[in-house]
Amino acid sequence: MHSDLPKVLHKIAGRPLLSHVIHCAEQLDPDKIVVVYGFGGEQVPNVIGKPGVLWARQAEQHGTGHAVQQAAPMLDNDGVTMILLGDVPLLRPETCQILLKKADQHLALLTVEKPDPTGYGRIVRAYDGHVQSIVEQKDASDEQRLIREVNSGIMAMPTALMKQWLTRLSNDNAQGEYYLTDVIAMAVADGIGVVTERAQDEWEVAGINSKRDLAEVERVYQKKVAMQLLSSGVTLPDPDRLDVRGEIKAGRDVSIDVGCVFEGKVEIGNDVCIGAYCVIRDSVLGAGSIIEPYTHIDGAKVGEHSRIGPYARLRPGTELIAEAHIGNFVEIKNSRVDVGSKINHLSYVGDSTVGKNVNIGAGTITCNYDGANKHRTVIGDNAFIGSDTQLVAPVTVEAGATIGAGSTITRDAPPHALTLSRAKQVTITGWKRPEKKK
């Protein structure tokens, strides 16, 4: 991977590869989940931090068989063990369930047909079709290398039998490693049936061994999500230009333009239109809302029939009740904006409560931070804030108040009156602009 980061912590759809695999395992309702880790030391368990997962340290890496040996003492004999791979993130739980049903009294393998099987262990079958063994690439003969059915590395078997076979593994091979695949030949020799299930799609068992693999699997994942959205009725003009790094719940007649990124949990109401290149994270978009291009929404609630952007930014704690207009280069943080209020141009509103039908002019800012503490600004219903105003919190602008443009407001403004704060305008005659020194 050309990286100091352990491979299983590289991300697909915003989550580490290993998190995808653990999520798949959880869908199988297992008695235990054991993760074998090695490279990167404690970094992997510290980052994943999944409650209920058991961790087995493989201090030295001597092959896949050696890895499973580290987990074996944690496993109960009276069950079935399924072995998944931490760098295979797209495996479906449905496929695992099929394999588990076959593994009650047998050793069950998940295989896949690859047009180019280079680098993979080949499934060697007898003339009657029964599996005899798996031969790794470096140990395969020229004839065996022509086989296109390969081992995915994913298998299931009775735990008691697996533990017996693990004790008999040898590292007498080209790699000098303990291959888990050697248990196949042991099962055959012991008269235990070896059965297979073939993955429906090659991408389902695609492993990650490079940044190129990571990018290719990312696009497969995103295309799957895009197809699911299209099937549910969402309009996507180009399904190849969508990135979902979490979960989307979308209503009817939703439209999402190209280049949008969704992170965390995003809920989109009916008739929402999202323009190009928006980034939306952990937010709720109310029905009928229009999100103009290049808008960033993070941890916010957008009420029904609101219009946001372009180039707007809603930060965590923002709540727009309904029919709000938030325009270009407006930033809102930890604030509540009530029905029908407008903040259309070049303004910052932080730690504020804004009433109904308020108009906040261009260049207005709430000065909410005194260098040590945050303070709140309250603006009442139907207030009008003139352009280029600074509201120095804590301060209240009462309902119906008007603030003259260019004012710095440090005291509460009374209702239904004009409040302004400006220095006297003067003209200095005879003044000359500075000239650039040669």
C-alpha positions as CSV (number, residue, x, y, z in Angstrom):
1,M,0.0,0.0,0.0
2,H,3.1,2.3,0.3
3,S,1.7,3.6,3.6
4,D,2.5,3.5,7.3
5,L,-1.2,2.8,7.9
6,P,-2.1,-0.8,8.3
7,K,-3.9,-2.0,5.2
8,V,-7.2,-2.9,7.0
9,L,-7.5,0.7,8.2
10,H,-7.5,2.2,4.7
11,K,-11.1,3.2,3.9
12,I,-13.8,2.3,1.5
13,A,-16.9,4.6,1.6
14,G,-15.4,6.4,4.5
15,R,-15.0,3.4,6.8
16,P,-12.0,1.2,7.3
17,L,-11.9,-2.1,5.3
18,L,-12.0,-4.1,8.6
19,S,-15.1,-2.2,9.7
20,H,-16.9,-3.5,6.6
21,V,-15.9,-7.1,7.3
22,I,-16.9,-6.9,11.0
23,H,-20.3,-5.4,9.9
24,C,-20.8,-8.4,7.6
25,A,-19.9,-10.8,10.4
26,E,-22.3,-9.1,12.8
27,Q,-25.2,-9.8,10.3
28,L,-24.6,-13.6,10.8
29,D,-25.5,-13.4,14.6
30,P,-22.2,-15.1,15.7
31,D,-21.4,-16.2,19.2
32,K,-18.0,-14.6,18.9
33,I,-16.1,-12.4,16.5
34,V,-12.3,-12.7,16.7
35,V,-10.0,-10.4,14.8
36,V,-6.4,-11.5,14.2
37,Y,-4.1,-8.4,13.9
38,G,-0.4,-7.9,13.5
39,F,1.1,-5.2,11.4
40,G,0.7,-1.8,13.0
41,G,0.6,-3.1,16.6
42,E,-2.2,-1.8,18.7
43,Q,-3.2,0.7,16.1
44,V,-5.8,-1.5,14.5
45,P,-7.9,-2.4,17.7
46,N,-7.5,1.2,18.9
47,V,-9.0,2.7,15.7
48,I,-11.7,0.1,15.3
49,G,-12.7,0.1,18.9
50,K,-15.7,-2.2,18.4
51,P,-17.4,-3.4,21.6
52,G,-17.7,-7.2,21.9
53,V,-14.9,-8.0,19.4
54,L,-12.1,-10.2,20.6
55,W,-8.6,-9.5,19.5
56,A,-5.8,-12.0,18.8
57,R,-2.3,-10.7,18.3
58,Q,-0.1,-12.2,15.6
59,A,3.2,-10.8,16.6
60,E,5.1,-12.4,13.7
61,Q,3.4,-13.0,10.4
62,H,4.0,-16.6,9.2
63,G,1.0,-17.1,6.9
64,T,-2.7,-17.5,7.0
65,G,-2.6,-20.8,8.9
66,H,-0.4,-19.2,11.5
67,A,-2.9,-16.3,11.8
68,V,-5.8,-18.6,12.5
69,Q,-3.7,-20.5,15.1
70,Q,-3.6,-17.3,17.1
71,A,-7.4,-17.2,17.3
72,A,-8.0,-20.9,17.9
73,P,-7.8,-20.9,21.7
74,M,-10.6,-18.3,21.8
75,L,-13.0,-20.6,19.9
76,D,-15.4,-23.1,21.3
77,N,-15.2,-26.6,19.9
78,D,-18.9,-27.2,19.6
79,G,-19.6,-24.8,16.7
80,V,-18.7,-23.8,13.2
81,T,-15.9,-21.3,12.5
82,M,-16.2,-19.0,9.5
83,I,-12.9,-17.3,8.3
84,L,-13.2,-13.9,6.7
85,L,-10.5,-11.7,5.4
86,G,-9.9,-8.2,6.7
87,D,-9.1,-6.8,3.2
88,V,-12.2,-8.2,1.4
89,P,-14.8,-5.5,2.3
90,L,-17.7,-6.2,-0.2
91,L,-18.6,-9.8,0.9
92,R,-22.4,-10.1,1.3
93,P,-23.9,-11.7,4.4
94,E,-26.3,-13.7,2.2
95,T,-23.3,-15.4,0.6
96,C,-21.9,-16.2,4.1
97,Q,-25.2,-17.7,5.2
98,I,-25.2,-20.1,2.2
99,L,-21.6,-21.2,3.1
100,L,-22.5,-21.7,6.7
101,K,-25.4,-24.0,5.9
102,K,-22.9,-26.2,4.0
103,A,-20.3,-26.3,6.8
104,D,-22.2,-28.2,9.5
105,Q,-20.5,-31.5,8.7
106,H,-18.2,-30.4,5.9
107,L,-15.4,-28.0,5.1
108,A,-17.1,-25.3,2.9
109,L,-15.1,-23.0,0.5
110,L,-16.1,-19.9,-1.3
111,T,-14.5,-19.9,-4.7
112,V,-14.7,-17.6,-7.7
113,E,-14.0,-17.9,-11.4
114,K,-11.3,-15.3,-12.6
115,P,-10.4,-14.6,-16.2
116,D,-6.8,-14.0,-14.9
117,P,-6.1,-16.1,-11.8
118,T,-2.5,-15.0,-11.4
119,G,-1.5,-14.8,-7.7
120,Y,-4.5,-16.9,-6.4
121,G,-4.6,-20.4,-5.0
122,R,-6.1,-22.8,-7.6
123,I,-9.0,-25.2,-6.7
124,V,-7.7,-28.6,-7.8
125,R,-10.5,-31.1,-8.4
126,A,-10.6,-34.8,-9.1
127,Y,-12.1,-36.2,-12.3
128,D,-15.5,-36.6,-10.5
129,G,-15.5,-32.9,-9.6
130,H,-14.7,-33.3,-5.9
131,V,-12.1,-30.8,-4.4
132,Q,-8.8,-32.4,-3.7
133,S,-6.7,-29.5,-2.6
134,I,-5.8,-25.8,-3.1
135,V,-2.4,-25.1,-4.7
136,E,-0.9,-21.7,-4.2
137,Q,0.5,-19.8,-7.2
138,K,4.2,-20.3,-6.3
139,D,3.7,-24.0,-5.7
140,A,1.5,-24.7,-8.7
141,S,2.6,-26.7,-11.8
142,D,2.2,-25.2,-15.3
143,E,-1.0,-27.3,-15.8
144,Q,-2.4,-26.2,-12.4
145,R,-1.8,-22.6,-13.3
146,L,-4.3,-22.9,-16.1
147,I,-7.1,-23.4,-13.6
148,R,-9.4,-20.4,-13.4
149,E,-11.4,-21.4,-10.4
150,V,-9.6,-19.9,-7.4
151,N,-9.8,-19.8,-3.6
152,S,-11.3,-16.6,-2.2
153,G,-9.7,-17.4,1.2
154,I,-13.2,-17.4,2.8
155,M,-14.2,-20.8,4.3
156,A,-16.2,-22.4,7.1
157,M,-15.8,-25.7,8.9
158,P,-16.6,-27.4,12.3
159,T,-14.3,-25.8,14.9
160,A,-13.1,-29.0,16.5
161,L,-11.9,-30.3,13.1
162,M,-10.3,-27.0,12.3
163,K,-8.3,-27.1,15.5
164,Q,-7.0,-30.6,14.7
165,W,-5.9,-29.6,11.2
166,L,-4.2,-26.4,12.4
167,T,-1.9,-28.5,14.6
168,R,-0.7,-30.5,11.6
169,L,0.2,-27.5,9.4
170,S,3.7,-27.4,8.0
171,N,5.7,-24.5,6.4
172,D,7.5,-26.8,3.9
173,N,6.6,-24.7,0.9
174,A,8.1,-22.0,-1.4
175,Q,7.0,-19.2,0.9
176,G,8.1,-20.9,4.2
177,E,4.6,-20.1,5.6
178,Y,1.8,-22.0,7.3
179,Y,-0.9,-22.1,4.6
180,L,-4.5,-22.3,5.9
181,T,-5.4,-23.8,2.5
182,D,-3.4,-27.0,3.5
183,V,-6.4,-28.0,5.6
184,I,-8.3,-28.8,2.4
185,A,-6.0,-31.8,1.6
186,M,-6.2,-32.8,5.3
187,A,-10.0,-32.9,5.2
188,V,-9.9,-35.0,2.0
189,A,-7.4,-37.4,3.7
190,D,-9.7,-37.6,6.8
191,G,-12.8,-38.4,4.7
192,I,-14.4,-35.1,5.5
193,G,-16.4,-33.7,2.5
194,V,-15.1,-30.5,0.9
195,V,-18.0,-28.5,-0.6
196,T,-17.8,-25.2,-2.5
197,E,-20.0,-22.2,-3.2
198,R,-19.1,-20.0,-6.1
199,A,-19.5,-16.2,-5.5
200,Q,-22.0,-14.6,-7.9
201,D,-19.8,-11.6,-8.6
202,E,-16.1,-11.4,-8.8
203,W,-16.1,-8.0,-7.0
204,E,-17.7,-9.7,-3.9
205,V,-14.4,-11.4,-3.0
206,A,-12.1,-8.7,-4.4
207,G,-9.2,-8.2,-2.0
208,I,-7.2,-5.0,-1.5
209,N,-3.4,-5.1,-2.1
210,S,-2.7,-1.7,-3.6
211,K,-4.1,1.8,-3.8
212,R,-5.3,0.9,-7.3
213,D,-7.3,-2.0,-5.8
214,L,-8.7,0.4,-3.2
215,A,-9.9,2.9,-5.8
216,E,-11.4,0.1,-8.0
217,V,-13.3,-1.4,-5.1
218,E,-14.5,2.1,-4.0
219,R,-16.1,2.6,-7.4
220,V,-17.7,-0.8,-7.3
221,Y,-19.2,0.0,-3.9
222,Q,-20.4,3.5,-5.0
223,K,-22.0,2.1,-8.2
224,K,-23.9,-0.4,-6.0
225,V,-25.2,2.4,-3.8
226,A,-26.1,4.5,-6.8
227,M,-28.1,1.6,-8.4
228,Q,-30.0,1.1,-5.1
229,L,-30.9,4.8,-5.0
230,L,-32.0,4.7,-8.7
231,S,-34.2,1.7,-7.9
232,S,-35.8,3.6,-5.1
233,G,-36.7,6.5,-7.3
234,V,-33.9,8.9,-6.8
235,T,-32.8,10.8,-9.9
236,L,-29.1,10.7,-10.6
237,P,-27.9,12.2,-13.9
238,D,-24.6,10.3,-13.6
239,P,-24.5,7.4,-11.2
240,D,-20.7,7.2,-11.6
241,R,-20.3,10.6,-10.0
242,L,-21.7,10.0,-6.5
243,D,-20.0,9.2,-3.2
244,V,-21.9,7.8,-0.3
245,R,-19.8,7.3,2.8
246,G,-22.5,6.4,5.2
247,E,-26.3,5.9,4.9
248,I,-28.9,7.8,2.8
249,K,-32.6,7.6,3.4
250,A,-34.3,9.4,0.6
251,G,-38.0,10.2,-0.1
252,R,-39.9,10.4,-3.3
253,D,-38.8,12.6,-6.3
254,V,-35.4,13.4,-4.9
255,S,-32.8,14.7,-7.4
256,I,-29.0,14.6,-6.7
257,D,-26.7,16.2,-9.2
258,V,-23.1,15.1,-10.0
259,G,-20.2,15.2,-7.6
260,C,-22.1,15.2,-4.3
261,V,-20.6,13.5,-1.2
262,F,-22.7,12.1,1.6
263,E,-21.2,11.1,4.9
264,G,-22.7,9.6,8.1
265,K,-26.5,9.4,8.2
266,V,-28.4,11.7,5.9
267,E,-32.1,11.9,5.6
268,I,-33.7,13.5,2.5
269,G,-37.3,14.4,2.4
270,N,-39.7,14.3,-0.6
271,D,-39.1,16.6,-3.6
272,V,-35.6,17.7,-2.4
273,C,-33.3,18.9,-5.2
274,I,-29.5,18.8,-4.4
275,G,-27.2,20.7,-6.8
276,A,-23.8,19.7,-8.0
277,Y,-20.7,19.2,-5.7
278,C,-22.5,19.5,-2.4
279,V,-21.0,17.8,0.8
280,I,-23.7,16.7,3.3
281,R,-22.9,15.0,6.6
282,D,-25.2,13.7,9.4
283,S,-28.0,16.0,8.4
284,V,-31.8,16.1,7.7
285,L,-33.1,17.9,4.6
286,G,-36.8,18.7,4.8
287,A,-39.3,18.1,2.0
288,G,-39.2,20.6,-0.9
289,S,-35.8,22.0,0.0
290,I,-33.4,23.2,-2.7
291,I,-29.7,22.9,-2.0
292,E,-27.8,24.9,-4.5
293,P,-24.3,23.8,-5.8
294,Y,-21.2,23.7,-3.7
295,T,-23.0,23.9,-0.4
296,H,-21.6,22.2,2.8
297,I,-24.1,20.9,5.4
298,D,-22.7,19.3,8.5
299,G,-24.8,18.2,11.5
300,A,-27.7,20.4,10.5
301,K,-31.5,20.3,10.1
302,V,-33.0,22.0,7.1
303,G,-36.7,22.7,7.3
304,E,-39.2,22.2,4.6
305,H,-39.1,24.4,1.5
306,S,-35.9,26.1,2.4
307,R,-33.3,27.3,-0.1
308,I,-29.6,26.9,0.7
309,G,-26.6,28.2,-1.2
310,P,-24.8,28.2,-3.5
311,Y,-21.5,28.2,-1.6
312,A,-23.2,28.2,1.8
313,R,-22.0,26.4,4.9
314,L,-24.3,25.0,7.7
315,R,-22.2,23.8,10.6
316,P,-23.2,21.5,13.5
317,G,-26.1,22.6,15.6
318,T,-27.8,24.6,12.9
319,E,-31.6,24.2,12.7
320,L,-33.6,26.0,10.0
321,I,-37.3,25.6,10.8
322,A,-38.9,26.1,7.4
323,E,-38.8,28.3,4.3
324,A,-35.5,29.8,5.2
325,H,-33.2,31.4,2.6
326,I,-29.5,31.0,3.2
327,G,-27.5,32.4,0.4
328,N,-24.0,32.4,-1.0
329,F,-21.0,32.6,1.3
330,V,-23.2,32.5,4.4
331,E,-22.0,30.4,7.4
332,I,-24.3,29.4,10.2
333,K,-23.2,27.5,13.4
334,N,-25.2,26.3,16.4
335,S,-28.1,28.5,15.6
336,R,-31.9,28.3,15.2
337,V,-33.5,30.2,12.3
338,D,-37.3,30.3,12.3
339,V,-39.8,30.3,9.5
340,G,-39.3,32.6,6.5
341,S,-36.1,34.2,7.6
342,K,-33.5,35.3,5.1
343,I,-29.7,35.5,5.3
344,N,-28.8,35.8,1.7
345,H,-25.3,37.2,1.4
346,L,-21.8,37.0,2.9
347,S,-22.8,36.7,6.6
348,Y,-21.8,34.7,9.7
349,V,-24.4,33.7,12.3
350,G,-23.2,31.7,15.2
351,D,-24.7,30.8,18.6
352,S,-27.9,32.7,17.7
353,T,-31.6,32.4,17.9
354,V,-33.3,34.1,14.9
355,G,-37.0,34.6,14.9
356,K,-39.6,34.5,12.1
357,N,-39.4,36.6,8.9
358,V,-36.1,38.2,9.9
359,N,-34.0,39.8,7.1
360,I,-30.2,39.8,7.8
361,G,-28.3,42.0,5.3
362,A,-25.0,41.3,3.6
363,G,-21.9,41.3,5.6
364,T,-23.6,40.9,9.0
365,I,-21.7,38.9,11.6
366,T,-22.6,37.8,15.2
367,C,-19.5,38.4,17.3
368,N,-20.1,35.4,19.5
369,Y,-16.6,34.7,20.9
370,D,-14.8,37.0,23.4
371,G,-11.6,35.0,23.2
372,A,-12.5,32.7,26.0
373,N,-16.3,32.1,26.0
374,K,-19.1,31.9,23.5
375,H,-22.2,34.1,23.9
376,R,-25.6,34.1,22.3
377,T,-27.4,36.5,20.0
378,V,-31.2,36.7,20.0
379,I,-33.0,38.4,17.1
380,G,-36.8,38.7,17.4
381,D,-39.5,38.2,14.8
382,N,-39.7,40.6,11.9
383,A,-36.4,42.3,12.7
384,F,-34.4,43.9,9.9
385,I,-30.6,43.9,10.2
386,G,-28.9,46.3,7.8
387,S,-25.8,45.3,5.9
388,D,-22.3,45.3,7.4
389,T,-23.6,45.1,11.0
390,Q,-21.8,43.5,13.9
391,L,-23.9,42.2,16.7
392,V,-21.6,41.8,19.7
393,A,-23.0,39.0,21.9
394,P,-24.5,38.7,24.4
395,V,-27.1,40.9,22.8
396,T,-30.8,40.9,21.9
397,V,-32.5,42.6,18.9
398,E,-36.2,42.8,19.9
399,A,-39.1,41.9,17.6
400,G,-39.7,44.4,14.7
401,A,-36.4,46.3,15.4
402,T,-34.4,47.8,12.6
403,I,-30.6,48.0,12.7
404,G,-29.1,50.6,10.5
405,A,-26.4,49.5,8.0
406,G,-22.8,49.7,9.2
407,S,-23.7,49.5,12.9
408,T,-21.8,47.8,15.8
409,I,-24.5,46.8,18.3
410,T,-23.3,46.2,21.8
411,R,-26.5,46.8,23.8
412,D,-30.0,45.4,23.3
413,A,-32.0,47.1,20.6
414,P,-35.7,47.9,21.5
415,P,-38.6,46.7,19.5
416,H,-40.1,48.5,16.5
417,A,-37.5,51.2,16.5
418,L,-34.4,52.1,14.4
419,T,-31.1,51.5,16.2
420,L,-27.8,52.5,14.7
421,S,-24.2,53.1,15.7
422,R,-22.0,55.1,13.4
423,A,-19.1,57.5,13.7
424,K,-19.7,61.0,12.3
425,Q,-18.7,61.3,8.6
426,V,-16.0,63.8,8.0
427,T,-14.0,64.9,4.9
428,I,-10.3,65.9,5.3
429,T,-9.2,68.3,2.6
430,G,-5.7,68.4,1.4
431,W,-5.1,64.7,2.2
432,K,-3.0,62.7,-0.3
433,R,-2.7,59.0,-0.7
434,P,0.6,57.4,0.1
435,E,2.8,56.8,-2.9
436,K,4.9,53.7,-3.5
437,K,8.6,54.4,-2.9
438,K,10.8,53.8,-5.8
